[in-house]
Amino acid sequence: MRDALPLLKLADEVRVLTLVKEKPAAIAGLGADAVRHLRSHGVPAVAEEVDAADANIGNALDDYLALIRPEPLVMGAYGHSRLREFVLGGATEHVLQSPKVATFLVH
């Protein structure tokens, strides 16, 4: 978020998305700290959650992007080995392979 903060400060609204139940660490309420941090910097932010328990992470993200149509998507990028990517999924890989909206990736 630090790298994207100048861009986020220009937004009318920032949505912090958590795809809950996609991984054990992806739990409800996870975005609250990010929203608090953004608001402390004057960024109008809200937390949103999408249940991705039975969905492919890429498809769940695409569905959300089609509904919300953000300009742009700001996302942390994480790289993993191919085996780990297969086991854990890959939102970053999906966005890099098939971007649906303008995207600001930070690694």
N, C-alpha and C positions, 0 to 999 in steps of 0.2 A: 504494500500500500504506500510505503514511503516514496518509492520511485514514481508512482502514479498520482501522488497527492496534488501536484499543480494542475493536472488534467481533471481530477475529481472535483477540485474546488470550482471549476467552471460549470459543473453539471447542475441542472435544476433538481435532480433527484438521483441518488445512487442506491442501487439495490444490492445488498450483500446476499448472495445465494448460497445456500447449503443444500446439497443433494443428500438428504438424510437416509440412513440405513443402507447406503451404497457400500460403505466400509464400516467396520466396528467403531472407528473414531468419528464418523460422521453422524453426530447426534443432534437432536433438537436443542436449540438454544446456542449452538456453536457460533453463530454470527453476531451475538450480542456484544462481545468485546470489540469486534471490528466496527460495529455501528457506533459504539461509545467513542472509540478512537477517532473515527471520521468526524463525528459531531463536535468533538473537542477542537477540531481544526476548522470548524465552520462549514463542514460538508453536510448537506441535508441527506441523511442516510436512513434506510429502513432495512430490516432483516426479512428475508423470505426463505421459505423452506419448501422443497419438493421431495416427496417420498419416491425414492429411486430403488426401493427394495427389490422389486422384480423387473427392473429395467436395465438395459445396457446404459452405461454412463454417458456415452456419446449421444445416444438417442434421447435420453432424458434431457440433456443439455440442449440439444437441437430443438426439442419440443418447447422448452422454456424460451429459447431465443426467438422462435417463430411467434410465440405469443406476446412477448415483451418488446421485441425489436430494439434492443439497446444500441446506443451510438456513443462510444464503442463498447465492446466487452473488454474489461480489464481483468487479467488473470495471471496468477502466479504459475510459472512453468517449471515442471519437475521432470527430470529425465530418469529413466530406470533401464536396467538391462532388459533385453527382449523377453527372457523368461519371467522376470518380475512383472513386466508390463502385461504379459499374458495372464498371470495369476491375479494381479491387483487391478487390472483395468487401465484405462489411459485417457483421461479427459484431455490432457495436454496433447497427446499424440493425435487424438481425434480432431481437435481444433486446428492443429498444424496441417493435417492431411486434408481437411474439408471445412475450411472456415465459412461460416454462414453470415457473419457480420465483421465489420472492421474490428480488429483485435489488437490490444496492447498487452504483450506478454513480457513478464519480468522473471528472470531466473536468478 
